[in-house]
Amino acid sequence: MDRKMANRKLIRLSQLKSKLATENLEEIDWVTFGVIVKKVTPQSTNNGRTFSIWRLNDLRDLNQCVSLFLFGDVHKEHWKTDQGTV
């Protein structure tokens, strides 16, 4: 993990909103980690495309969640991922 994180900045999900407001993250090589705390049953768009919604949290502040929408190949590959997965 140390090798993979070399020269990267860790930003916790619970800090993401404030970091987006105060830093230009497009100029930084950063990573974040999250746990799937809730999965919504896959849904369909008006044109019939299926997608998933995951709620992610860093387990530091359970009130700060990020919603992740999965479409296309990402949805097809990952929609069965279990809740609780990092």
C-alpha positions as CSV (number, residue, x, y, z in Angstrom):
1,M,0.0,0.0,0.0
2,D,2.9,2.4,0.8
3,R,4.2,1.9,-2.7
4,K,0.8,2.6,-4.3
5,M,0.3,5.7,-2.2
6,A,3.7,7.2,-2.8
7,N,3.4,10.8,-4.0
8,R,-0.4,10.8,-3.6
9,K,-2.5,12.7,-1.1
10,L,-5.1,10.8,0.9
11,I,-8.4,12.7,1.2
12,R,-11.0,11.1,3.4
13,L,-14.5,11.0,2.0
14,S,-15.7,12.9,5.1
15,Q,-13.3,15.7,4.1
16,L,-14.0,15.7,0.4
17,K,-16.6,18.5,0.3
18,S,-14.4,20.9,2.2
19,K,-11.3,20.0,0.1
20,L,-13.3,20.6,-3.1
21,A,-14.2,24.0,-1.8
22,T,-10.7,25.0,-0.8
23,E,-8.3,23.2,-3.1
24,N,-7.9,22.6,-6.8
25,L,-7.9,18.8,-6.7
26,E,-7.5,18.6,-10.5
27,E,-3.8,19.6,-10.0
28,I,-3.2,17.0,-7.2
29,D,-2.7,13.2,-7.5
30,W,-5.2,12.2,-4.7
31,V,-7.0,9.1,-3.6
32,T,-9.9,8.3,-1.4
33,F,-11.3,5.1,0.2
34,G,-14.9,4.3,1.0
35,V,-17.0,1.5,2.3
36,I,-20.3,0.7,0.6
37,V,-22.8,1.4,3.4
38,K,-25.9,1.3,1.3
39,K,-26.9,0.0,-2.2
40,V,-30.1,1.0,-4.0
41,T,-31.7,-1.7,-6.1
42,P,-30.5,-1.2,-9.7
43,Q,-32.8,1.1,-11.6
44,S,-33.5,2.0,-15.2
45,T,-33.3,5.3,-17.0
46,N,-36.1,6.5,-19.3
47,N,-34.2,5.0,-22.3
48,G,-33.9,1.6,-20.6
49,R,-30.3,1.8,-19.5
50,T,-29.7,0.2,-16.1
51,F,-27.6,1.9,-13.3
52,S,-26.8,1.5,-9.7
53,I,-26.4,3.9,-6.8
54,W,-24.0,3.3,-3.9
55,R,-23.7,5.3,-0.7
56,L,-20.1,5.4,0.4
57,N,-18.6,6.4,3.8
58,D,-15.2,6.4,5.4
59,L,-16.6,5.2,8.7
60,R,-15.2,8.3,10.4
61,D,-18.3,10.5,10.2
62,L,-21.4,8.4,9.4
63,N,-23.3,11.6,8.5
64,Q,-21.0,12.4,5.6
65,C,-21.8,10.0,2.7
66,V,-21.0,10.3,-1.0
67,S,-23.4,8.9,-3.6
68,L,-21.8,7.1,-6.5
69,F,-23.8,6.4,-9.6
70,L,-22.6,3.5,-11.8
71,F,-23.6,3.4,-15.5
72,G,-22.6,1.3,-18.5
73,D,-19.8,-1.2,-18.3
74,V,-19.0,-0.1,-14.7
75,H,-22.5,-1.0,-13.6
76,K,-22.4,-4.3,-15.5
77,E,-19.1,-5.2,-13.9
78,H,-19.7,-4.1,-10.3
79,W,-23.5,-4.1,-9.6
80,K,-23.2,-7.3,-7.6
81,T,-20.5,-6.0,-5.3
82,D,-21.6,-6.6,-1.7
83,Q,-22.5,-3.9,0.8
84,G,-19.7,-3.5,3.3
85,T,-17.0,-3.8,0.6
86,V,-14.2,-1.2,0.6
